[in-house]
Amino acid sequence: MYIPFENLPGESRVWIYQSNRKFSEEEFSEIETDLKAFVEEWAAHGTSLEASYLLKYNRFIILAVNQEVQAATGCSIDSSVEFIQSLEKKYNVDLLDKMNVTFKNGEHIAHKTLIDFKKMVKDKSVSENTIVFNNLVNNIEEFNESWEVPAADSWHSRFF
């Protein structure tokens, strides 16, 4: 059951998928239609999940579930991963590789492999003040407070 993202409680679990490229406006519009249909039908053991999504910067897909109403289970999480994999195929993108780093470079959003990001740190092309996307946040409250943060305040800090 779709619930507007802002109406979900802060403890709601989130999963963040980052694309290795920016989606076009047309692609993002199609993805939003597909996401809404998926979330409307998303269930765990036959019980509808109170869920939502956000699309950010033409690059990020964020899924959220209110775990207080019905927890996402192995099967329901698997179905969401299958849905994300279908988007990967349809748009020829990578959404599941967690070994990439996305960060702000001025107004531009950059996407690099972890190895390339480490090189950028060494070359001082990025700093502890570079805004990074911490996709390891677990819930909406953490998402709101700690998703877009200086590298020094995220797991990325280990590279400085």
KOLTORMAR-520311 format. One line per field, with one value per atom (N, C-alpha, C, O): residue number from 0; x, y, z. Coordinates in steps of 0.001 Angstrom, whole numbers, always signed. Last residue first. Layout:
N
resi = NUM / ...
X = X / ...
Y = Y / ...
Z = Z / ...
END
This chain:
160
resi = 159 / 159 / 159 / 159 / 158 / 158 / 158 / 158 / 157 / 157 / 157 / 157 / 156 / 156 / 156 / 156 / 155 / 155 / 155 / 155 / 154 / 154 / 154 / 154 / 153 / 153 / 153 / 153 / 152 / 152 / 152 / 152 / 151 / 151 / 151 / 151 / 150 / 150 / 150 / 150 / 149 / 149 / 149 / 149 / 148 / 148 / 148 / 148 / 147 / 147 / 147 / 147 / 146 / 146 / 146 / 146 / 145 / 145 / 145 / 145 / 144 / 144 / 144 / 144 / 143 / 143 / 143 / 143 / 142 / 142 / 142 / 142 / 141 / 141 / 141 / 141 / 140 / 140 / 140 / 140 / 139 / 139 / 139 / 139 / 138 / 138 / 138 / 138 / 137 / 137 / 137 / 137 / 136 / 136 / 136 / 136 / 135 / 135 / 135 / 135 / 134 / 134 / 134 / 134 / 133 / 133 / 133 / 133 / 132 / 132 / 132 / 132 / 131 / 131 / 131 / 131 / 130 / 130 / 130 / 130 / 129 / 129 / 129 / 129 / 128 / 128 / 128 / 128 / 127 / 127 / 127 / 127 / 126 / 126 / 126 / 126 / 125 / 125 / 125 / 125 / 124 / 124 / 124 / 124 / 123 / 123 / 123 / 123 / 122 / 122 / 122 / 122 / 121 / 121 / 121 / 121 / 120 / 120 / 120 / 120 / 119 / 119 / 119 / 119 / 118 / 118 / 118 / 118 / 117 / 117 / 117 / 117 / 116 / 116 / 116 / 116 / 115 / 115 / 115 / 115 / 114 / 114 / 114 / 114 / 113 / 113 / 113 / 113 / 112 / 112 / 112 / 112 / 111 / 111 / 111 / 111 / 110 / 110 / 110 / 110 / 109 / 109 / 109 / 109 / 108 / 108 / 108 / 108 / 107 / 107 / 107 / 107 / 106 / 106 / 106 / 106 / 105 / 105 / 105 / 105 / 104 / 104 / 104 / 104 / 103 / 103 / 103 / 103 / 102 / 102 / 102 / 102 / 101 / 101 / 101 / 101 / 100 / 100 / 100 / 100 / 99 / 99 / 99 / 99 / 98 / 98 / 98 / 98 / 97 / 97 / 97 / 97 / 96 / 96 / 96 / 96 / 95 / 95 / 95 / 95 / 94 / 94 / 94 / 94 / 93 / 93 / 93 / 93 / 92 / 92 / 92 / 92 / 91 / 91 / 91 / 91 / 90 / 90 / 90 / 90 / 89 / 89 / 89 / 89 / 88 / 88 / 88 / 88 / 87 / 87 / 87 / 87 / 86 / 86 / 86 / 86 / 85 / 85 / 85 / 85 / 84 / 84 / 84 / 84 / 83 / 83 / 83 / 83 / 82 / 82 / 82 / 82 / 81 / 81 / 81 / 81 / 80 / 80 / 80 / 80 / 79 / 79 / 79 / 79 / 78 / 78 / 78 / 78 / 77 / 77 / 77 / 77 / 76 / 76 / 76 / 76 / 75 / 75 / 75 / 75 / 74 / 74 / 74 / 74 / 73 / 73 / 73 / 73 / 72 / 72 / 72 / 72 / 71 / 71 / 71 / 71 / 70 / 70 / 70 / 70 / 69 / 69 / 69 / 69 / 68 / 68 / 68 / 68 / 67 / 67 / 67 / 67 / 66 / 66 / 66 / 66 / 65 / 65 / 65 / 65 / 64 / 64 / 64 / 64 / 63 / 63 / 63 / 63 / 62 / 62 / 62 / 62 / 61 / 61 / 61 / 61 / 60 / 60 / 60 / 60 / 59 / 59 / 59 / 59 / 58 / 58 / 58 / 58 / 57 / 57 / 57 / 57 / 56 / 56 / 56 / 56 / 55 / 55 / 55 / 55 / 54 / 54 / 54 / 54 / 53 / 53 / 53 / 53 / 52 / 52 / 52 / 52 / 51 / 51 / 51 / 51 / 50 / 50 / 50 / 50 / 49 / 49 / 49 / 49 / 48 / 48 / 48 / 48 / 47 / 47 / 47 / 47 / 46 / 46 / 46 / 46 / 45 / 45 / 45 / 45 / 44 / 44 / 44 / 44 / 43 / 43 / 43 / 43 / 42 / 42 / 42 / 42 / 41 / 41 / 41 / 41 / 40 / 40 / 40 / 40 / 39 / 39 / 39 / 39 / 38 / 38 / 38 / 38 / 37 / 37 / 37 / 37 / 36 / 36 / 36 / 36 / 35 / 35 / 35 / 35 / 34 / 34 / 34 / 34 / 33 / 33 / 33 / 33 / 32 / 32 / 32 / 32 / 31 / 31 / 31 / 31 / 30 / 30 / 30 / 30 / 29 / 29 / 29 / 29 / 28 / 28 / 28 / 28 / 27 / 27 / 27 / 27 / 26 / 26 / 26 / 26 / 25 / 25 / 25 / 25 / 24 / 24 / 24 / 24 / 23 / 23 / 23 / 23 / 22 / 22 / 22 / 22 / 21 / 21 / 21 / 21 / 20 / 20 / 20 / 20 / 19 / 19 / 19 / 19 / 18 / 18 / 18 / 18 / 17 / 17 / 17 / 17 / 16 / 16 / 16 / 16 / 15 / 15 / 15 / 15 / 14 / 14 / 14 / 14 / 13 / 13 / 13 / 13 / 12 / 12 / 12 / 12 / 11 / 11 / 11 / 11 / 10 / 10 / 10 / 10 / 9 / 9 / 9 / 9 / 8 / 8 / 8 / 8 / 7 / 7 / 7 / 7 / 6 / 6 / 6 / 6 / 5 / 5 / 5 / 5 / 4 / 4 / 4 / 4 / 3 / 3 / 3 / 3 / 2 / 2 / 2 / 2 / 1 / 1 / 1 / 1 / 0 / 0 / 0 / 0
X = +40476 / +41192 / +42222 / +42918 / +38996 / +39936 / +40765 / +41659 / +37160 / +38321 / +39366 / +40508 / +34982 / +36052 / +37303 / +38399 / +32913 / +33963 / +35172 / +36260 / +30987 / +31948 / +33100 / +34151 / +30875 / +30312 / +31367 / +32507 / +31929 / +30849 / +30204 / +29103 / +33727 / +34257 / +33215 / +33578 / +32090 / +32760 / +33288 / +33296 / +29075 / +30499 / +31144 / +30766 / +26021 / +26870 / +28300 / +28698 / +23081 / +23954 / +24785 / +24311 / +22182 / +22377 / +23325 / +24275 / +21526 / +22884 / +23100 / +24110 / +18860 / +19957 / +21339 / +22237 / +17193 / +17013 / +18211 / +18538 / +18175 / +18199 / +18119 / +18888 / +17544 / +18960 / +19093 / +20022 / +14721 / +15351 / +16837 / +17328 / +14358 / +14050 / +14700 / +15183 / +17187 / +15784 / +15602 / +16570 / +19871 / +18924 / +17460 / +16587 / +22548 / +21538 / +20453 / +20151 / +24317 / +24232 / +23232 / +23081 / +24789 / +23687 / +23546 / +22747 / +25637 / +25851 / +24665 / +23671 / +27070 / +25775 / +26044 / +26611 / +29039 / +28880 / +27471 / +26784 / +30655 / +29359 / +29220 / +29275 / +33846 / +33073 / +31775 / +31794 / +35418 / +34225 / +33371 / +32282 / +37596 / +36677 / +35386 / +34375 / +37785 / +38257 / +37252 / +36207 / +39175 / +38030 / +38600 / +39748 / +41660 / +40577 / +39254 / +38333 / +43940 / +43271 / +42236 / +41973 / +44910 / +45272 / +44677 / +44882 / +43636 / +45106 / +45577 / +46518 / +41014 / +41386 / +42896 / +43368 / +41198 / +40835 / +41187 / +41610 / +41713 / +42741 / +42468 / +43393 / +39241 / +40452 / +41579 / +42320 / +37674 / +37437 / +38658 / +39065 / +38654 / +38847 / +38652 / +39367 / +37760 / +39193 / +39482 / +40445 / +34989 / +35662 / +37160 / +37763 / +34055 / +34328 / +35035 / +35613 / +31781 / +33094 / +33164 / +32439 / +29882 / +29773 / +31090 / +31472 / +28729 / +29729 / +29556 / +29142 / +26664 / +26730 / +27664 / +27419 / +27335 / +27319 / +27342 / +27966 / +27855 / +26437 / +26248 / +25129 / +30662 / +29969 / +28482 / +27911 / +30098 / +31274 / +30750 / +30431 / +28916 / +28692 / +30034 / +30965 / +28994 / +29282 / +29009 / +28887 / +29083 / +28444 / +28600 / +28371 / +30950 / +30746 / +30110 / +30551 / +30612 / +30735 / +30417 / +29708 / +29950 / +31367 / +31625 / +32729 / +27423 / +27667 / +29123 / +29487 / +25424 / +26845 / +27122 / +27061 / +22800 / +23058 / +24516 / +24813 / +22397 / +21770 / +22165 / +21893 / +23466 / +23849 / +23268 / +23608 / +21515 / +22230 / +22619 / +22152 / +19557 / +20988 / +21830 / +22732 / +16897 / +17579 / +19096 / +19818 / +16117 / +15337 / +16114 / +16011 / +17982 / +17927 / +17248 / +17739 / +17350 / +18724 / +18734 / +19411 / +14695 / +15030 / +16438 / +16690 / +15056 / +14307 / +14558 / +14625 / +16371 / +17096 / +16383 / +17030 / +14223 / +15380 / +16199 / +16669 / +12662 / +12131 / +13275 / +13298 / +14368 / +13997 / +13446 / +13730 / +14307 / +15575 / +15305 / +15944 / +11650 / +12100 / +13416 / +13620 / +11644 / +10816 / +11229 / +11167 / +13346 / +13745 / +12940 / +13488 / +11670 / +12927 / +13437 / +13904 / +9722 / +9342 / +10581 / +10543 / +11228 / +10555 / +10192 / +10334 / +12133 / +13053 / +12425 / +13020 / +9959 / +10541 / +11476 / +11590 / +9140 / +9568 / +10274 / +11091 / +6536 / +7963 / +8182 / +7495 / +3904 / +4259 / +5725 / +6106 / +3948 / +2688 / +2910 / +2177 / +6581 / +5667 / +4348 / +3703 / +7953 / +8129 / +7178 / +6990 / +7237 / +6886 / +6893 / +5950 / +9768 / +8686 / +8498 / +9461 / +11057 / +10867 / +9666 / +8675 / +13559 / +12355 / +12272 / +13297 / +14925 / +14852 / +13510 / +12456 / +17135 / +15819 / +15846 / +16696 / +18979 / +18744 / +17290 / +16356 / +19031 / +20056 / +19749 / +20214 / +17731 / +17706 / +18719 / +19202 / +17628 / +18740 / +18833 / +19917 / +15548 / +16349 / +17436 / +18068 / +12516 / +13462 / +14225 / +13621 / +11152 / +11597 / +12521 / +13234 / +8359 / +9614 / +9908 / +9028 / +6713 / +6812 / +8146 / +8940 / +4301 / +5586 / +5523 / +4451 / +3094 / +2900 / +4241 / +5197 / +2409 / +3373 / +2982 / +2590 / -142 / +343 / +1312 / +1074 / +470 / +22 / +677 / +1897 / +1634 / +255 / -297 / -1420 / +4273 / +3408 / +1931 / +1092 / +4261 / +5054 / +4091 / +3201 / +4063 / +3488 / +4506 / +5471 / +3301 / +4358 / +3756 / +3027 / +1544 / +1322 / +2302 / +2154 / +2473 / +1038 / +782 / -91 / +5102 / +4853 / +3393 / +3108 / +4680 / +5332 / +4964 / +4555 / +3482 / +2756 / +3358 / +2624 / +5573 / +4281 / +3469 / +2846 / +7557 / +7741 / +6411 / +6155 / +6470 / +6730 / +6876 / +6379 / +6424 / +5188 / +5346 / +4468 / +9172 / +8223 / +6897 / +6316 / +10163 / +10555 / +9576 / +9194 / +9085 / +8687 / +8988 / +8175 / +10507 / +9046 / +8507 / +7588 / +13093 / +12718 / +11204 / +10682 / +13023 / +13278 / +12803 / +12177 / +12574 / +11608 / +11781 / +10797 / +14892 / +13591 / +12532 / +11697 / +17434 / +16779 / +15457 / +14965 / +19610 / +18472 / +17958 / +18037 / +23125 / +21920 / +20833 / +21100 / +24632 / +24486 / +23199 / +22309 / +24551 / +25891 / +25836 / +26869 / +22246 / +22525 / +23938 / +24446 / +21656 / +22214 / +22561 / +23099 / +19219 / +19875 / +20358 / +19580 / +18503 / +18889 / +19664 / +20627 / +15944 / +16948 / +17226 / +16305 / +14757 / +15001 / +16071 / +16964 / +12165 / +13393 / +13531 / +12539 / +10953 / +10712 / +12034 / +12914 / +11250 / +11875 / +11691 / +12221 / +9708 / +11162 / +11868 / +12966 / +6728 / +7461 / +8979 / +9462 / +5490 / +6016 / +6772 / +7389 / +4861 / +3906 / +4374 / +3730 / +6713 / +6760 / +5791 / +5884 / +5893 / +7148 / +7154 / +7552 / +2506 / +3500 / +4718 / +4574 / +2077 / +1898 / +2888 / +4034 / +692 / +1487 / +1078 / -107 / +850 / +0 / +906 / +1762
Y = +9430 / +10697 / +10602 / +11578 / +7153 / +7352 / +8629 / +8880 / +7168 / +6275 / +6490 / +6053 / +8672 / +9344 / +8475 / +9005 / +7257 / +7674 / +8269 / +8359 / +7050 / +5941 / +6271 / +5634 / +10536 / +9322 / +8219 / +8443 / +13008 / +12549 / +11247 / +10903 / +13580 / +13405 / +12827 / +12217 / +14142 / +12833 / +12543 / +11393 / +15754 / +15840 / +14459 / +13709 / +14205 / +14731 / +14930 / +14344 / +12988 / +13948 / +14642 / +15557 / +11333 / +10813 / +11698 / +11199 / +12068 / +11611 / +11072 / +10415 / +12911 / +13544 / +13248 / +14084 / +11403 / +12857 / +13563 / +14687 / +8823 / +9354 / +10879 / +11559 / +8537 / +8591 / +9174 / +9934 / +8512 / +9505 / +9659 / +10778 / +6282 / +7624 / +8699 / +9699 / +3998 / +4386 / +5840 / +6529 / +3455 / +2351 / +2744 / +1934 / +4384 / +4739 / +3673 / +3060 / +3918 / +2894 / +3250 / +2503 / +5910 / +4990 / +3859 / +2943 / +8929 / +7788 / +6832 / +6938 / +10870 / +10235 / +8953 / +8004 / +13752 / +12394 / +11905 / +12454 / +16735 / +16141 / +14802 / +14719 / +17354 / +16966 / +16310 / +15436 / +17677 / +18527 / +18225 / +18781 / +16131 / +15715 / +16518 / +16098 / +16298 / +16536 / +15986 / +15452 / +15535 / +15598 / +15757 / +15398 / +15757 / +16218 / +16288 / +17000 / +14782 / +15948 / +16587 / +17788 / +12404 / +13549 / +14862 / +15919 / +10818 / +10911 / +12135 / +12818 / +11128 / +11569 / +11800 / +12832 / +9925 / +11341 / +11921 / +13073 / +7309 / +8046 / +9546 / +10345 / +6722 / +6711 / +7475 / +8207 / +6816 / +7789 / +7873 / +8966 / +4601 / +5946 / +7027 / +8029 / +2591 / +2737 / +4127 / +4769 / +2897 / +3140 / +3351 / +4203 / +4654 / +3414 / +3780 / +4861 / +7466 / +6849 / +5501 / +5234 / +10092 / +8682 / +8020 / +8014 / +13367 / +12468 / +11061 / +10867 / +15931 / +14717 / +13759 / +13390 / +19464 / +18184 / +17026 / +17126 / +21705 / +21396 / +20040 / +19536 / +20387 / +21618 / +21302 / +20701 / +17374 / +18064 / +19391 / +19518 / +15055 / +16324 / +16930 / +16990 / +11492 / +12684 / +13926 / +13866 / +8035 / +9163 / +10370 / +10289 / +5151 / +6314 / +7411 / +7679 / +1573 / +2853 / +3970 / +3770 / -905 / -529 / +743 / +956 / -1829 / -996 / -530 / +171 / -2224 / -2274 / -1295 / -80 / -1898 / -2756 / -2816 / -3414 / -550 / +10 / -741 / -272 / +226 / -552 / +142 / +1289 / +56 / +765 / -225 / -1363 / -355 / -628 / +197 / +933 / -230 / +1042 / +894 / +1879 / -2921 / -2047 / -795 / -342 / -3877 / -4425 / -3457 / -3205 / -2301 / -2348 / -2826 / -2250 / -2982 / -1616 / -1556 / -850 / -5578 / -5360 / -3949 / -3741 / -5104 / -5780 / -5597 / -5476 / -4030 / -3178 / -3792 / -3072 / -6380 / -5187 / -4263 / -3769 / -7977 / -8402 / -7226 / -7093 / -6486 / -6615 / -7063 / -6580 / -6901 / -5538 / -5569 / -4762 / -9634 / -9112 / -7681 / -7287 / -9787 / -10412 / -9840 / -9589 / -8580 / -7906 / -8471 / -7727 / -10540 / -9209 / -8408 / -7645 / -12721 / -12808 / -11434 / -11184 / -11695 / -12154 / -12169 / -11685 / -8879 / -10199 / -10567 / -9831 / -5928 / -6526 / -7838 / -7886 / -5858 / -5880 / -6481 / -7417 / -3725 / -5066 / -5012 / -4205 / -1501 / -2058 / -3504 / -4401 / -948 / -1079 / -1718 / -2402 / -509 / -1829 / -2038 / -3168 / +976 / +1161 / -218 / -994 / +1256 / +433 / +766 / +831 / +2644 / +2699 / +1868 / +1781 / +3231 / +2516 / +2564 / +2528 / +5427 / +5116 / +4444 / +5015 / +5889 / +5316 / +4899 / +4109 / +8481 / +7630 / +7169 / +7929 / +10112 / +9085 / +8083 / +6945 / +12515 / +11699 / +10552 / +10083 / +13452 / +13850 / +13052 / +12934 / +10858 / +12056 / +12216 / +11251 / +9569 / +9638 / +10939 / +12004 / +7435 / +8767 / +8609 / +7610 / +5534 / +5679 / +7162 / +8013 / +3314 / +4479 / +4468 / +3535 / +1263 / +1572 / +2824 / +3320 / -1134 / +312 / +872 / +948 / -4142 / -3319 / -1849 / -1383 / -6574 / -5386 / -4607 / -4431 / -9923 / -8689 / -7503 / -7448 / -12112 / -11807 / -10549 / -10144 / -11976 / -13089 / -12759 / -13082 / -8705 / -9694 / -10749 / -10453 / -6757 / -7437 / -8384 / -8804 / -4314 / -4918 / -5495 / -4811 / -2875 / -4325 / -5026 / -6223 / -258 / -518 / -2007 / -2361 / -559 / -285 / -563 / -1053 / -943 / -1962 / -1774 / -2729 / +1495 / +228 / -879 / -1662 / +3236 / +3390 / +2092 / +1647 / +2305 / +2230 / +2306 / +1536 / +2942 / +1537 / +1361 / +387 / +5758 / +5018 / +3550 / +2983 / +6243 / +6623 / +5879 / +5421 / +5365 / +4661 / +4982 / +4099 / +7324 / +5917 / +5121 / +4307 / +9540 / +9541 / +8105 / +7720 / +8806 / +8982 / +8975 / +8458 / +8823 / +7569 / +7687 / +6766 / +11585 / +10597 / +9262 / +8640 / +12685 / +13030 / +12005 / +11608 / +10122 / +11238 / +11522 / +10703 / +9416 / +9056 / +10305 / +11409 / +9235 / +10035 / +9535 / +9263 / +6126 / +7272 / +8005 / +7465 / +4247 / +4606 / +5701 / +6148 / +4907 / +4561 / +5003 / +6005 / +3525 / +4622 / +4106 / +3011 / +2846 / +2330 / +3521 / +4413 / +2195 / +3212 / +2558 / +1823 / +1498 / +884 / +1911 / +2434 / +1948 / +2418 / +1570 / +1013 / +1589 / +1100 / +1633 / +1756 / +4010 / +3187 / +2831 / +3679 / +5784 / +4468 / +3557 / +2446 / +8001 / +8077 / +6741 / +6573 / +6968 / +7322 / +7268 / +6581 / +8555 / +7373 / +7797 / +8862 / +10858 / +10390 / +9135 / +8697 / +11308 / +12201 / +11775 / +12273 / +9401 / +9233 / +10060 / +9572 / +8337 / +9375 / +9265 / +9060 / +4888 / +5976 / +7067 / +6739 / +2083 / +3299 / +4330 / +4613 / -1164 / +0 / +1240 / +1409
Z = +4483 / +4651 / +5758 / +6038 / +4436 / +3325 / +3467 / +2658 / +6459 / +6611 / +5520 / +5667 / +5642 / +6409 / +6544 / +6727 / +4594 / +3658 / +4392 / +3823 / +6511 / +6414 / +5469 / +5532 / +7536 / +6951 / +6957 / +7364 / +8011 / +8887 / +8410 / +8843 / +5993 / +7350 / +8307 / +9313 / +3821 / +3890 / +5293 / +5730 / +4791 / +4466 / +4653 / +5553 / +3506 / +4575 / +4086 / +3080 / +2984 / +2299 / +3361 / +4035 / +5145 / +3791 / +2993 / +2390 / +7771 / +7470 / +6061 / +5808 / +8212 / +8945 / +8373 / +8475 / +6561 / +6642 / +7264 / +6884 / +7118 / +5759 / +5783 / +5103 / +9803 / +9402 / +7999 / +7726 / +9434 / +10305 / +9944 / +9798 / +7781 / +7279 / +8131 / +7599 / +8129 / +8265 / +7806 / +7486 / +7539 / +7714 / +7749 / +7440 / +5334 / +6343 / +6366 / +5342 / +3341 / +4379 / +5477 / +6444 / +1553 / +1242 / +2256 / +2057 / +1757 / +2633 / +2485 / +3203 / -518 / -259 / +503 / -38 / +373 / -142 / +187 / +1048 / -83 / +278 / -431 / -1658 / +1193 / +16 / +489 / +1356 / +3387 / +3292 / +2074 / +1932 / +3012 / +4076 / +4047 / +4611 / -632 / +738 / +1738 / +1370 / -3837 / -2924 / -1522 / -1258 / -4813 / -5690 / -4937 / -5336 / -3597 / -3001 / -3940 / -3873 / -4365 / -5214 / -4704 / -5300 / -2458 / -2451 / -3237 / -2833 / -3349 / -2006 / -1955 / -1477 / -5846 / -5774 / -4408 / -4312 / -5050 / -5806 / -5738 / -5590 / -3891 / -3055 / -3736 / -3079 / -6211 / -5141 / -4227 / -3833 / -7611 / -8168 / -7108 / -7095 / -5827 / -6131 / -6677 / -6259 / -5984 / -4713 / -4927 / -4274 / -8953 / -8234 / -6936 / -6820 / -8909 / -9133 / -8445 / -7487 / -9874 / -9511 / -9886 / -11056 / -8995 / -9593 / -9040 / -7897 / -9754 / -8936 / -9669 / -10817 / -9704 / -10415 / -9418 / -8362 / -8358 / -8577 / -9250 / -9348 / -6822 / -7161 / -7259 / -6349 / -6680 / -7188 / -7714 / -8896 / -4386 / -5070 / -5440 / -4637 / -5042 / -4249 / -5086 / -6309 / -4695 / -5355 / -4441 / -3234 / -5237 / -4385 / -5229 / -6347 / -5241 / -5921 / -4948 / -3962 / -4342 / -4320 / -5126 / -5628 / -4649 / -3465 / -3380 / -2436 / -7307 / -6957 / -5817 / -6003 / -8151 / -6998 / -6563 / -5528 / -10475 / -9275 / -8001 / -6896 / -13583 / -12413 / -11189 / -10901 / -16632 / -15566 / -14470 / -14445 / -18724 / -18892 / -17913 / -18313 / -18320 / -18580 / -18751 / -18902 / -17982 / -18851 / -19256 / -20396 / -16088 / -17455 / -18413 / -19513 / -13852 / -14374 / -15826 / -16678 / -13457 / -13885 / -14462 / -15439 / -12590 / -13835 / -14371 / -15582 / -10196 / -11280 / -12617 / -13658 / -8766 / -9070 / -10207 / -11088 / -8591 / -9257 / -9672 / -10799 / -7077 / -8442 / -9241 / -10431 / -4738 / -5465 / -6905 / -7840 / -4016 / -4318 / -5088 / -5996 / -3570 / -4668 / -5018 / -6182 / -1341 / -2620 / -3781 / -4854 / +496 / +131 / -1188 / -2051 / +645 / +160 / -240 / -1205 / +1624 / +319 / -231 / -1428 / +4140 / +3102 / +1724 / +761 / +4897 / +5160 / +4013 / +3034 / +6536 / +5275 / +5624 / +6544 / +8950 / +8622 / +7238 / +6831 / +9241 / +8766 / +8356 / +7508 / +11006 / +10505 / +10067 / +10483 / +11546 / +12680 / +12249 / +13043 / +9226 / +9847 / +11039 / +11490 / +6440 / +7839 / +8499 / +8344 / +4033 / +4581 / +6052 / +6816 / +996 / +2446 / +2856 / +2130 / -1472 / -1057 / +462 / +1142 / -3692 / -2265 / -2006 / -2286 / -6219 / -5939 / -4469 / -4058 / -7816 / -6653 / -6579 / -6833 / -10100 / -9938 / -8824 / -8882 / -10153 / -11371 / -11305 / -12336 / -7505 / -8372 / -9682 / -10252 / -6307 / -6052 / -7107 / -7535 / -5399 / -6504 / -6324 / -6202 / -2947 / -3335 / -4523 / -4631 / -1755 / -2493 / -2665 / -2542 / +577 / -278 / -1007 / -894 / +2384 / +1769 / +907 / +560 / +4154 / +4131 / +3659 / +4431 / +2442 / +3171 / +3053 / +1984 / +2856 / +2159 / +3040 / +4235 / +3316 / +3960 / +3265 / +3112 / +2125 / +1782 / +2432 / +2132 / +3033 / +3435 / +3245 / +4086 / +2236 / +2969 / +3487 / +4284 / -825 / +334 / +964 / +327 / -3178 / -2368 / -1098 / -380 / -4749 / -4647 / -3711 / -3467 / -4584 / -4338 / -4079 / -3286 / -5454 / -4035 / -3679 / -2586 / -8262 / -7436 / -5968 / -5307 / -9003 / -9200 / -8328 / -7724 / -8364 / -7685 / -7813 / -6849 / -10132 / -8677 / -7943 / -7018 / -12647 / -12294 / -10784 / -10219 / -12409 / -12673 / -12263 / -11612 / -12070 / -11020 / -11190 / -10206 / -14509 / -13285 / -12164 / -11396 / -16205 / -16363 / -15092 / -14652 / -15192 / -15168 / -15289 / -14567 / -15796 / -14393 / -14235 / -13248 / -18600 / -17876 / -16433 / -15908 / -18997 / -19489 / -18765 / -18363 / -17927 / -17332 / -17738 / -16925 / -17669 / -18352 / -17648 / -16871 / -14922 / -15756 / -16464 / -15926 / -14686 / -14483 / -15429 / -16599 / -13675 / -14581 / -14233 / -13576 / -11808 / -12279 / -13338 / -13835 / -9169 / -10553 / -10927 / -10423 / -6021 / -6808 / -8197 / -8360 / -3691 / -4894 / -5708 / -6045 / -371 / -1350 / -2477 / -2256 / +1799 / +919 / -161 / -790 / +5151 / +3789 / +3109 / +3749 / +7585 / +6975 / +5553 / +4834 / +9842 / +8650 / +7984 / +7840 / +11875 / +12057 / +10845 / +10825 / +11187 / +11067 / +11183 / +10652 / +9367 / +10584 / +10358 / +9458 / +6360 / +7041 / +8305 / +8324 / +5061 / +6070 / +6800 / +7754 / +3091 / +4257 / +5361 / +6483 / +1168 / +1906 / +3189 / +4247 / +1129 / +807 / +1739 / +2944 / +618 / +1575 / +1156 / +848 / -983 / -1107 / -64 / +117 / +0 / +0 / +0 / +869
END
